Amino acid sequence: MNKQLTVFRELSVEPLRDLPFFEAVVEGDPHTLTTKHYHDEQQGRISGEWEASVGAWRIDYKVWEFCHVLSGCCIIELEGCSPVRLSAGDTFIIEPGAKGKWTVVEDMKKNFVILLPAG
């Protein structure tokens, strides 16, 4: 495999169910499926696909994350800000320090790239 080009469709990766990330579930019984297609610990980069079922949880971001919604819909309510509805086709970034609530209103799937904090 060429380390300079990673083609996700060529990889066989087992998804991880309910990878712990919830600050606290506040509505429903949400479940997730996370497929890490790319994980470089040394460079602090992770990329893949994430799915979540309907529900809501508190968020307190410690990482930088780029997201592109493939299907479904969520509402992100950050402290001190108006709620933002995101659905298929939307692309967004969440910065470290973002706190609030993430609500999945329709089962969703997204691609993600996470940059881990240095150190």
N, C-alpha and C positions, 0 to 999 in steps of 0.2 A: 504494500500500500504506500502511495506517495503521501508523505506527511504535509506536503504543501497544498494538497487538494483533498477535502473530505466530502464525498458525495453521500448524503444520508441514505438514499434509496439502495445503495450498495452495501449497507451495514446491516447486520443481524444483531439487534440489541433487545434484551428483555426489558419491558417496561417495569417500573417500580410502582406498586400500589400504595397509596396513602403515605407517600414520602413525607416525613414530619416537617411541616412548615407553618401550620396554623398557630397563630398567637393564642386565639381562643375562638371556638365555634360559637356563634351567637344565634344562628337560625338553621333549622333543618339538620340533615345528616350528610354533609357533603363528603365526597370521596374523590380522589385524584388518581391519575395514571401519568407517570412521568417517564419519558424515554430520553435518556442522555445520549445523544448521538456523538457528542464531542465533549471531552473533559480533559483539560490540561491544567493539572494542579499547580505546576511550576509557574505558569503564566496567569493563573487565576481566572480561567475562562471555562464556561460551561455553555453548551447549546443543545437544543433538542426540541421536543414536542411535549406539551402538557395538556391534559384534559381534566375537567372538573365537572361534577354533577351539581345540581341545584342546592344552594345553601349559602350561608354567609359566615365570615370569620373576621376577626380583628387582624390588621396588618401592622407591622413595625419593621420596615425594610432596613436591612443592614448591607445590602448589595445594590449595585446598579443593574437594571434589567431593561432590555429592549424586548418588546412583544409585538407580534403580528397575529391578530385574531383570525382564525381560519373558519370557525363556525360558532354559533351560539351567541350568547350575550351576557355581559356583566355590568354592574354599576360599581364604580370605585368612588368612595366618599372619603377624602382626606380631611383631616382636622382643619377647620377654618376655611374650607373651600366648598363650593357647590358640588353636588354629585355629578359624575361624568358617566354617561352610558356609552359602552364600547361594544361593537358587534362585528360580524364578519367583514373583513376588509380594512378595519381600523388598525393603525399602528401607533404604538405609544412607548414611552420610556418612563420608568419609575426610578427615582433617585434614592440613595440612602437617606434615612431620616424620615421618609414618608410614613405617616401613621394614620390609621383610620379603619375603614371597613371595606371589604371586598365582598360583593354579593353576586353570585351566579344566578341569573334569573331564567336562563335557558342553557342546558348542558353546553359547555363550550370546549373548544380546542384552540390552542395557540402555539406558534413557534416562539422560542425565546432564546436570548443570548444574555448570559449573566457574567458580569465582571465582579470577581470577589475582591474584598478589600486587601490591600497589600499587608504582608506580615503575617 
